[in-house]
Amino acid sequence: MPRCPECAGLMKFDRNIHQYVCQRCGLTLERIELDKMREAHRDKIREIKGKEFEEKRKRKEYLDWWLSKEK
């Protein structure tokens, strides 16, 4: 069952209106809208993780250089 992109509540499909409805906040989305919001959220997380990885890599390279004899 999908999760709400706004509040992380469970979303249930309502057959009458052909949309997903959040059980917690009441947000209603069509499947296409839900998929777009999920993809945007995933892209944002990937970007953040990429920046964190790059920072860790830079720190490791600096530490390796500092501990090496090549100074």
PDB file of N, CA, C and O in Angstrom:
ATOM      1  N   MET A   1       0.849  -1.172   0.000  1.00  0.00           N
ATOM      2  CA  MET A   1       0.000   0.000   0.000  1.00  0.00           C
ATOM      3  C   MET A   1       0.901   1.244   0.000  1.00  0.00           C
ATOM      4  O   MET A   1       1.845   1.317   0.787  1.00  0.00           O
ATOM      5  N   PRO A   2       0.623   2.217  -0.869  1.00  0.00           N
ATOM      6  CA  PRO A   2       1.474   3.406  -0.948  1.00  0.00           C
ATOM      7  C   PRO A   2       1.381   4.284   0.293  1.00  0.00           C
ATOM      8  O   PRO A   2       0.403   4.247   1.039  1.00  0.00           O
ATOM      9  N   ARG A   3       2.433   5.074   0.486  1.00  0.00           N
ATOM     10  CA  ARG A   3       2.494   6.030   1.591  1.00  0.00           C
ATOM     11  C   ARG A   3       2.259   7.438   1.061  1.00  0.00           C
ATOM     12  O   ARG A   3       2.599   7.744  -0.082  1.00  0.00           O
ATOM     13  N   CYS A   4       1.686   8.278   1.882  1.00  0.00           N
ATOM     14  CA  CYS A   4       1.413   9.666   1.518  1.00  0.00           C
ATOM     15  C   CYS A   4       2.729  10.447   1.448  1.00  0.00           C
ATOM     16  O   CYS A   4       3.549  10.347   2.361  1.00  0.00           O
ATOM     17  N   PRO A   5       2.942  11.218   0.382  1.00  0.00           N
ATOM     18  CA  PRO A   5       4.169  12.004   0.284  1.00  0.00           C
ATOM     19  C   PRO A   5       4.196  13.187   1.251  1.00  0.00           C
ATOM     20  O   PRO A   5       5.265  13.746   1.500  1.00  0.00           O
ATOM     21  N   GLU A   6       3.065  13.574   1.792  1.00  0.00           N
ATOM     22  CA  GLU A   6       2.998  14.713   2.707  1.00  0.00           C
ATOM     23  C   GLU A   6       3.214  14.308   4.163  1.00  0.00           C
ATOM     24  O   GLU A   6       3.990  14.942   4.878  1.00  0.00           O
ATOM     25  N   CYS A   7       2.526  13.252   4.601  1.00  0.00           N
ATOM     26  CA  CYS A   7       2.563  12.908   6.029  1.00  0.00           C
ATOM     27  C   CYS A   7       3.013  11.477   6.299  1.00  0.00           C
ATOM     28  O   CYS A   7       3.103  11.073   7.458  1.00  0.00           O
ATOM     29  N   ALA A   8       3.294  10.711   5.265  1.00  0.00           N
ATOM     30  CA  ALA A   8       3.728   9.312   5.362  1.00  0.00           C
ATOM     31  C   ALA A   8       2.630   8.380   5.874  1.00  0.00           C
ATOM     32  O   ALA A   8       2.915   7.259   6.293  1.00  0.00           O
ATOM     33  N   GLY A   9       1.390   8.833   5.843  1.00  0.00           N
ATOM     34  CA  GLY A   9       0.269   7.975   6.215  1.00  0.00           C
ATOM     35  C   GLY A   9      -0.051   6.999   5.090  1.00  0.00           C
ATOM     36  O   GLY A   9       0.411   7.169   3.961  1.00  0.00           O
ATOM     37  N   LEU A  10      -0.835   5.990   5.398  1.00  0.00           N
ATOM     38  CA  LEU A  10      -1.217   5.017   4.381  1.00  0.00           C
ATOM     39  C   LEU A  10      -2.238   5.614   3.422  1.00  0.00           C
ATOM     40  O   LEU A  10      -3.146   6.336   3.835  1.00  0.00           O
ATOM     41  N   MET A  11      -2.080   5.305   2.143  1.00  0.00           N
ATOM     42  CA  MET A  11      -3.027   5.775   1.131  1.00  0.00           C
ATOM     43  C   MET A  11      -3.825   4.585   0.633  1.00  0.00           C
ATOM     44  O   MET A  11      -3.271   3.535   0.308  1.00  0.00           O
ATOM     45  N   LYS A  12      -5.123   4.766   0.581  1.00  0.00           N
ATOM     46  CA  LYS A  12      -6.025   3.706   0.155  1.00  0.00           C
ATOM     47  C   LYS A  12      -6.709   4.143  -1.136  1.00  0.00           C
ATOM     48  O   LYS A  12      -7.102   5.301  -1.276  1.00  0.00           O
ATOM     49  N   PHE A  13      -6.851   3.211  -2.078  1.00  0.00           N
ATOM     50  CA  PHE A  13      -7.483   3.532  -3.353  1.00  0.00           C
ATOM     51  C   PHE A  13      -8.994   3.587  -3.183  1.00  0.00           C
ATOM     52  O   PHE A  13      -9.611   2.643  -2.691  1.00  0.00           O
ATOM     53  N   ASP A  14      -9.577   4.703  -3.596  1.00  0.00           N
ATOM     54  CA  ASP A  14     -11.032   4.878  -3.554  1.00  0.00           C
ATOM     55  C   ASP A  14     -11.571   4.621  -4.958  1.00  0.00           C
ATOM     56  O   ASP A  14     -11.304   5.395  -5.877  1.00  0.00           O
ATOM     57  N   ARG A  15     -12.320   3.551  -5.125  1.00  0.00           N
ATOM     58  CA  ARG A  15     -12.834   3.164  -6.445  1.00  0.00           C
ATOM     59  C   ARG A  15     -13.845   4.160  -6.999  1.00  0.00           C
ATOM     60  O   ARG A  15     -13.970   4.301  -8.216  1.00  0.00           O
ATOM     61  N   ASN A  16     -14.557   4.841  -6.134  1.00  0.00           N
ATOM     62  CA  ASN A  16     -15.587   5.779  -6.590  1.00  0.00           C
ATOM     63  C   ASN A  16     -14.990   6.980  -7.318  1.00  0.00           C
ATOM     64  O   ASN A  16     -15.532   7.427  -8.329  1.00  0.00           O
ATOM     65  N   ILE A  17     -13.888   7.498  -6.813  1.00  0.00           N
ATOM     66  CA  ILE A  17     -13.271   8.677  -7.431  1.00  0.00           C
ATOM     67  C   ILE A  17     -12.004   8.328  -8.206  1.00  0.00           C
ATOM     68  O   ILE A  17     -11.392   9.206  -8.815  1.00  0.00           O
ATOM     69  N   HIS A  18     -11.609   7.067  -8.190  1.00  0.00           N
ATOM     70  CA  HIS A  18     -10.423   6.570  -8.897  1.00  0.00           C
ATOM     71  C   HIS A  18      -9.157   7.322  -8.496  1.00  0.00           C
ATOM     72  O   HIS A  18      -8.349   7.697  -9.346  1.00  0.00           O
ATOM     73  N   GLN A  19      -8.998   7.535  -7.199  1.00  0.00           N
ATOM     74  CA  GLN A  19      -7.823   8.212  -6.671  1.00  0.00           C
ATOM     75  C   GLN A  19      -7.407   7.565  -5.365  1.00  0.00           C
ATOM     76  O   GLN A  19      -8.192   6.876  -4.713  1.00  0.00           O
ATOM     77  N   TYR A  20      -6.146   7.804  -4.993  1.00  0.00           N
ATOM     78  CA  TYR A  20      -5.651   7.358  -3.704  1.00  0.00           C
ATOM     79  C   TYR A  20      -5.941   8.445  -2.677  1.00  0.00           C
ATOM     80  O   TYR A  20      -5.737   9.629  -2.945  1.00  0.00           O
ATOM     81  N   VAL A  21      -6.415   8.043  -1.508  1.00  0.00           N
ATOM     82  CA  VAL A  21      -6.757   8.979  -0.443  1.00  0.00           C
ATOM     83  C   VAL A  21      -5.935   8.619   0.785  1.00  0.00           C
ATOM     84  O   VAL A  21      -5.901   7.465   1.210  1.00  0.00           O
ATOM     85  N   CYS A  22      -5.271   9.627   1.351  1.00  0.00           N
ATOM     86  CA  CYS A  22      -4.486   9.405   2.566  1.00  0.00           C
ATOM     87  C   CYS A  22      -5.428   9.232   3.748  1.00  0.00           C
ATOM     88  O   CYS A  22      -6.356  10.019   3.935  1.00  0.00           O
ATOM     89  N   GLN A  23      -5.183   8.201   4.540  1.00  0.00           N
ATOM     90  CA  GLN A  23      -6.025   7.917   5.694  1.00  0.00           C
ATOM     91  C   GLN A  23      -5.775   8.902   6.832  1.00  0.00           C
ATOM     92  O   GLN A  23      -6.635   9.076   7.696  1.00  0.00           O
ATOM     93  N   ARG A  24      -4.600   9.553   6.844  1.00  0.00           N
ATOM     94  CA  ARG A  24      -4.259  10.462   7.926  1.00  0.00           C
ATOM     95  C   ARG A  24      -4.621  11.916   7.612  1.00  0.00           C
ATOM     96  O   ARG A  24      -5.328  12.559   8.388  1.00  0.00           O
ATOM     97  N   CYS A  25      -4.136  12.441   6.467  1.00  0.00           N
ATOM     98  CA  CYS A  25      -4.333  13.874   6.184  1.00  0.00           C
ATOM     99  C   CYS A  25      -5.405  14.155   5.141  1.00  0.00           C
ATOM    100  O   CYS A  25      -5.810  15.306   4.980  1.00  0.00           O
ATOM    101  N   GLY A  26      -5.878  13.130   4.425  1.00  0.00           N
ATOM    102  CA  GLY A  26      -6.949  13.319   3.461  1.00  0.00           C
ATOM    103  C   GLY A  26      -6.502  13.739   2.070  1.00  0.00           C
ATOM    104  O   GLY A  26      -7.345  14.032   1.223  1.00  0.00           O
ATOM    105  N   LEU A  27      -5.217  13.777   1.815  1.00  0.00           N
ATOM    106  CA  LEU A  27      -4.707  14.142   0.495  1.00  0.00           C
ATOM    107  C   LEU A  27      -5.202  13.135  -0.537  1.00  0.00           C
ATOM    108  O   LEU A  27      -5.158  11.928  -0.298  1.00  0.00           O
ATOM    109  N   THR A  28      -5.670  13.622  -1.678  1.00  0.00           N
ATOM    110  CA  THR A  28      -6.120  12.731  -2.746  1.00  0.00           C
ATOM    111  C   THR A  28      -5.246  12.948  -3.968  1.00  0.00           C
ATOM    112  O   THR A  28      -5.005  14.084  -4.379  1.00  0.00           O
ATOM    113  N   LEU A  29      -4.774  11.855  -4.546  1.00  0.00           N
ATOM    114  CA  LEU A  29      -3.903  11.904  -5.713  1.00  0.00           C
ATOM    115  C   LEU A  29      -4.259  10.788  -6.678  1.00  0.00           C
ATOM    116  O   LEU A  29      -4.655   9.695  -6.272  1.00  0.00           O
ATOM    117  N   GLU A  30      -4.112  11.080  -7.954  1.00  0.00           N
ATOM    118  CA  GLU A  30      -4.210  10.027  -8.952  1.00  0.00           C
ATOM    119  C   GLU A  30      -2.890   9.274  -8.958  1.00  0.00           C
ATOM    120  O   GLU A  30      -1.887   9.760  -8.436  1.00  0.00           O
ATOM    121  N   ARG A  31      -2.892   8.100  -9.544  1.00  0.00           N
ATOM    122  CA  ARG A  31      -1.694   7.262  -9.548  1.00  0.00           C
ATOM    123  C   ARG A  31      -0.507   7.971 -10.214  1.00  0.00           C
ATOM    124  O   ARG A  31       0.624   7.880  -9.737  1.00  0.00           O
ATOM    125  N   ILE A  32      -0.772   8.665 -11.303  1.00  0.00           N
ATOM    126  CA  ILE A  32       0.304   9.364 -12.016  1.00  0.00           C
ATOM    127  C   ILE A  32       0.906  10.455 -11.138  1.00  0.00           C
ATOM    128  O   ILE A  32       2.126  10.609 -11.091  1.00  0.00           O
ATOM    129  N   GLU A  33       0.059  11.214 -10.440  1.00  0.00           N
ATOM    130  CA  GLU A  33       0.544  12.269  -9.548  1.00  0.00           C
ATOM    131  C   GLU A  33       1.366  11.677  -8.408  1.00  0.00           C
ATOM    132  O   GLU A  33       2.404  12.220  -8.029  1.00  0.00           O
ATOM    133  N   LEU A  34       0.894  10.570  -7.872  1.00  0.00           N
ATOM    134  CA  LEU A  34       1.599   9.898  -6.785  1.00  0.00           C
ATOM    135  C   LEU A  34       2.976   9.437  -7.249  1.00  0.00           C
ATOM    136  O   LEU A  34       3.961   9.601  -6.529  1.00  0.00           O
ATOM    137  N   ASP A  35       3.049   8.863  -8.443  1.00  0.00           N
ATOM    138  CA  ASP A  35       4.333   8.414  -8.984  1.00  0.00           C
ATOM    139  C   ASP A  35       5.288   9.578  -9.214  1.00  0.00           C
ATOM    140  O   ASP A  35       6.481   9.460  -8.934  1.00  0.00           O
ATOM    141  N   LYS A  36       4.785  10.696  -9.718  1.00  0.00           N
ATOM    142  CA  LYS A  36       5.630  11.876  -9.949  1.00  0.00           C
ATOM    143  C   LYS A  36       6.187  12.422  -8.644  1.00  0.00           C
ATOM    144  O   LYS A  36       7.361  12.786  -8.569  1.00  0.00           O
ATOM    145  N   MET A  37       5.348  12.479  -7.615  1.00  0.00           N
ATOM    146  CA  MET A  37       5.804  12.982  -6.318  1.00  0.00           C
ATOM    147  C   MET A  37       6.842  12.053  -5.707  1.00  0.00           C
ATOM    148  O   MET A  37       7.814  12.515  -5.111  1.00  0.00           O
ATOM    149  N   ARG A  38       6.644  10.755  -5.849  1.00  0.00           N
ATOM    150  CA  ARG A  38       7.620   9.781  -5.349  1.00  0.00           C
ATOM    151  C   ARG A  38       8.962   9.939  -6.050  1.00  0.00           C
ATOM    152  O   ARG A  38      10.012   9.944  -5.409  1.00  0.00           O
ATOM    153  N   GLU A  39       8.916  10.068  -7.372  1.00  0.00           N
ATOM    154  CA  GLU A  39      10.147  10.199  -8.147  1.00  0.00           C
ATOM    155  C   GLU A  39      10.896  11.476  -7.770  1.00  0.00           C
ATOM    156  O   GLU A  39      12.122  11.462  -7.659  1.00  0.00           O
ATOM    157  N   ALA A  40      10.177  12.568  -7.574  1.00  0.00           N
ATOM    158  CA  ALA A  40      10.811  13.821  -7.163  1.00  0.00           C
ATOM    159  C   ALA A  40      11.468  13.661  -5.796  1.00  0.00           C
ATOM    160  O   ALA A  40      12.569  14.163  -5.568  1.00  0.00           O
ATOM    161  N   HIS A  41      10.794  12.964  -4.893  1.00  0.00           N
ATOM    162  CA  HIS A  41      11.351  12.725  -3.558  1.00  0.00           C
ATOM    163  C   HIS A  41      12.602  11.846  -3.644  1.00  0.00           C
ATOM    164  O   HIS A  41      13.591  12.115  -2.962  1.00  0.00           O
ATOM    165  N   ARG A  42      12.567  10.814  -4.463  1.00  0.00           N
ATOM    166  CA  ARG A  42      13.728   9.939  -4.642  1.00  0.00           C
ATOM    167  C   ARG A  42      14.912  10.701  -5.224  1.00  0.00           C
ATOM    168  O   ARG A  42      16.051  10.506  -4.801  1.00  0.00           O
ATOM    169  N   ASP A  43      14.638  11.573  -6.202  1.00  0.00           N
ATOM    170  CA  ASP A  43      15.712  12.364  -6.799  1.00  0.00           C
ATOM    171  C   ASP A  43      16.372  13.267  -5.765  1.00  0.00           C
ATOM    172  O   ASP A  43      17.593  13.425  -5.751  1.00  0.00           O
ATOM    173  N   LYS A  44      15.555  13.855  -4.904  1.00  0.00           N
ATOM    174  CA  LYS A  44      16.087  14.731  -3.867  1.00  0.00           C
ATOM    175  C   LYS A  44      16.975  13.939  -2.904  1.00  0.00           C
ATOM    176  O   LYS A  44      18.046  14.404  -2.515  1.00  0.00           O
ATOM    177  N   ILE A  45      16.527  12.750  -2.525  1.00  0.00           N
ATOM    178  CA  ILE A  45      17.310  11.913  -1.614  1.00  0.00           C
ATOM    179  C   ILE A  45      18.611  11.477  -2.275  1.00  0.00           C
ATOM    180  O   ILE A  45      19.661  11.479  -1.633  1.00  0.00           O
ATOM    181  N   ARG A  46      18.553  11.102  -3.558  1.00  0.00           N
ATOM    182  CA  ARG A  46      19.767  10.706  -4.274  1.00  0.00           C
ATOM    183  C   ARG A  46      20.769  11.851  -4.325  1.00  0.00           C
ATOM    184  O   ARG A  46      21.972  11.634  -4.184  1.00  0.00           O
ATOM    185  N   GLU A  47      20.278  13.064  -4.527  1.00  0.00           N
ATOM    186  CA  GLU A  47      21.157  14.229  -4.580  1.00  0.00           C
ATOM    187  C   GLU A  47      21.841  14.449  -3.232  1.00  0.00           C
ATOM    188  O   GLU A  47      23.042  14.711  -3.174  1.00  0.00           O
ATOM    189  N   ILE A  48      21.074  14.342  -2.158  1.00  0.00           N
ATOM    190  CA  ILE A  48      21.634  14.516  -0.815  1.00  0.00           C
ATOM    191  C   ILE A  48      22.659  13.429  -0.525  1.00  0.00           C
ATOM    192  O   ILE A  48      23.742  13.717  -0.015  1.00  0.00           O
ATOM    193  N   LYS A  49      22.325  12.178  -0.845  1.00  0.00           N
ATOM    194  CA  LYS A  49      23.254  11.068  -0.609  1.00  0.00           C
ATOM    195  C   LYS A  49      24.526  11.243  -1.424  1.00  0.00           C
ATOM    196  O   LYS A  49      25.618  10.935  -0.946  1.00  0.00           O
ATOM    197  N   GLY A  50      24.392  11.739  -2.664  1.00  0.00           N
ATOM    198  CA  GLY A  50      25.552  11.966  -3.517  1.00  0.00           C
ATOM    199  C   GLY A  50      26.488  13.002  -2.920  1.00  0.00           C
ATOM    200  O   GLY A  50      27.706  12.832  -2.957  1.00  0.00           O
ATOM    201  N   LYS A  51      25.926  14.079  -2.368  1.00  0.00           N
ATOM    202  CA  LYS A  51      26.742  15.114  -1.734  1.00  0.00           C
ATOM    203  C   LYS A  51      27.446  14.565  -0.500  1.00  0.00           C
ATOM    204  O   LYS A  51      28.622  14.852  -0.279  1.00  0.00           O
ATOM    205  N   GLU A  52      26.737  13.780   0.303  1.00  0.00           N
ATOM    206  CA  GLU A  52      27.342  13.179   1.493  1.00  0.00           C
ATOM    207  C   GLU A  52      28.482  12.246   1.100  1.00  0.00           C
ATOM    208  O   GLU A  52      29.538  12.255   1.732  1.00  0.00           O
ATOM    209  N   PHE A  53      28.275  11.446   0.065  1.00  0.00           N
ATOM    210  CA  PHE A  53      29.308  10.526  -0.396  1.00  0.00           C
ATOM    211  C   PHE A  53      30.536  11.295  -0.864  1.00  0.00           C
ATOM    212  O   PHE A  53      31.664  10.909  -0.559  1.00  0.00           O
ATOM    213  N   GLU A  54      30.323  12.381  -1.602  1.00  0.00           N
ATOM    214  CA  GLU A  54      31.436  13.185  -2.109  1.00  0.00           C
ATOM    215  C   GLU A  54      32.237  13.797  -0.963  1.00  0.00           C
ATOM    216  O   GLU A  54      33.466  13.824  -1.017  1.00  0.00           O
ATOM    217  N   GLU A  55      31.557  14.288   0.070  1.00  0.00           N
ATOM    218  CA  GLU A  55      32.245  14.849   1.232  1.00  0.00           C
ATOM    219  C   GLU A  55      33.077  13.782   1.945  1.00  0.00           C
ATOM    220  O   GLU A  55      34.215  14.046   2.334  1.00  0.00           O
ATOM    221  N   LYS A  56      32.526  12.593   2.117  1.00  0.00           N
ATOM    222  CA  LYS A  56      33.269  11.509   2.764  1.00  0.00           C
ATOM    223  C   LYS A  56      34.492  11.125   1.943  1.00  0.00           C
ATOM    224  O   LYS A  56      35.563  10.868   2.493  1.00  0.00           O
ATOM    225  N   ARG A  57      34.326  11.088   0.622  1.00  0.00           N
ATOM    226  CA  ARG A  57      35.441  10.740  -0.251  1.00  0.00           C
ATOM    227  C   ARG A  57      36.559  11.776  -0.138  1.00  0.00           C
ATOM    228  O   ARG A  57      37.733  11.411  -0.073  1.00  0.00           O
ATOM    229  N   LYS A  58      36.208  13.056  -0.115  1.00  0.00           N
ATOM    230  CA  LYS A  58      37.205  14.119   0.013  1.00  0.00           C
ATOM    231  C   LYS A  58      37.945  14.020   1.341  1.00  0.00           C
ATOM    232  O   LYS A  58      39.166  14.164   1.387  1.00  0.00           O
ATOM    233  N   ARG A  59      37.207  13.773   2.419  1.00  0.00           N
ATOM    234  CA  ARG A  59      37.844  13.635   3.735  1.00  0.00           C
ATOM    235  C   ARG A  59      38.805  12.454   3.759  1.00  0.00           C
ATOM    236  O   ARG A  59      39.907  12.550   4.299  1.00  0.00           O
ATOM    237  N   LYS A  60      38.381  11.341   3.169  1.00  0.00           N
ATOM    238  CA  LYS A  60      39.241  10.157   3.139  1.00  0.00           C
ATOM    239  C   LYS A  60      40.497  10.425   2.321  1.00  0.00           C
ATOM    240  O   LYS A  60      41.592  10.039   2.730  1.00  0.00           O
ATOM    241  N   GLU A  61      40.355  11.079   1.171  1.00  0.00           N
ATOM    242  CA  GLU A  61      41.523  11.400   0.361  1.00  0.00           C
ATOM    243  C   GLU A  61      42.484  12.297   1.124  1.00  0.00           C
ATOM    244  O   GLU A  61      43.696  12.086   1.077  1.00  0.00           O
ATOM    245  N   TYR A  62      41.963  13.291   1.823  1.00  0.00           N
ATOM    246  CA  TYR A  62      42.811  14.193   2.593  1.00  0.00           C
ATOM    247  C   TYR A  62      43.516  13.440   3.714  1.00  0.00           C
ATOM    248  O   TYR A  62      44.710  13.635   3.942  1.00  0.00           O
ATOM    249  N   LEU A  63      42.784  12.586   4.411  1.00  0.00           N
ATOM    250  CA  LEU A  63      43.390  11.807   5.491  1.00  0.00           C
ATOM    251  C   LEU A  63      44.471  10.886   4.950  1.00  0.00           C
ATOM    252  O   LEU A  63      45.543  10.765   5.544  1.00  0.00           O
ATOM    253  N   ASP A  64      44.195  10.235   3.825  1.00  0.00           N
ATOM    254  CA  ASP A  64      45.205   9.368   3.212  1.00  0.00           C
ATOM    255  C   ASP A  64      46.448  10.169   2.844  1.00  0.00           C
ATOM    256  O   ASP A  64      47.569   9.713   3.068  1.00  0.00           O
ATOM    257  N   TRP A  65      46.256  11.362   2.281  1.00  0.00           N
ATOM    258  CA  TRP A  65      47.391  12.207   1.921  1.00  0.00           C
ATOM    259  C   TRP A  65      48.155  12.629   3.171  1.00  0.00           C
ATOM    260  O   TRP A  65      49.386  12.616   3.185  1.00  0.00           O
ATOM    261  N   TRP A  66      47.421  13.003   4.225  1.00  0.00           N
ATOM    262  CA  TRP A  66      48.055  13.480   5.447  1.00  0.00           C
ATOM    263  C   TRP A  66      48.887  12.379   6.101  1.00  0.00           C
ATOM    264  O   TRP A  66      49.958  12.643   6.646  1.00  0.00           O
ATOM    265  N   LEU A  67      48.395  11.159   6.044  1.00  0.00           N
ATOM    266  CA  LEU A  67      49.101  10.045   6.674  1.00  0.00           C
ATOM    267  C   LEU A  67      50.186   9.452   5.777  1.00  0.00           C
ATOM    268  O   LEU A  67      50.986   8.638   6.238  1.00  0.00           O
ATOM    269  N   SER A  68      50.222   9.840   4.529  1.00  0.00           N
ATOM    270  CA  SER A  68      51.225   9.295   3.614  1.00  0.00           C
ATOM    271  C   SER A  68      52.552  10.039   3.773  1.00  0.00           C
ATOM    272  O   SER A  68      52.640  11.037   4.489  1.00  0.00           O
ATOM    273  N   LYS A  69      53.564   9.538   3.101  1.00  0.00           N
ATOM    274  CA  LYS A  69      54.895  10.152   3.157  1.00  0.00           C
ATOM    275  C   LYS A  69      55.106  11.129   2.005  1.00  0.00           C
ATOM    276  O   LYS A  69      56.213  11.638   1.830  1.00  0.00           O
ATOM    277  N   GLU A  70      54.078  11.398   1.223  1.00  0.00           N
ATOM    278  CA  GLU A  70      54.218  12.232   0.031  1.00  0.00           C
ATOM    279  C   GLU A  70      54.054  13.722   0.304  1.00  0.00           C
ATOM    280  O   GLU A  70      54.009  14.507  -0.643  1.00  0.00           O
ATOM    281  N   LYS A  71      53.965  14.126   1.530  1.00  0.00           N
ATOM    282  CA  LYS A  71      53.751  15.542   1.854  1.00  0.00           C
ATOM    283  C   LYS A  71      54.871  16.369   1.436  1.00  0.00           C
ATOM    284  O   LYS A  71      54.849  17.584   1.635  1.00  0.00           O
TER     285      LYS A  71
END
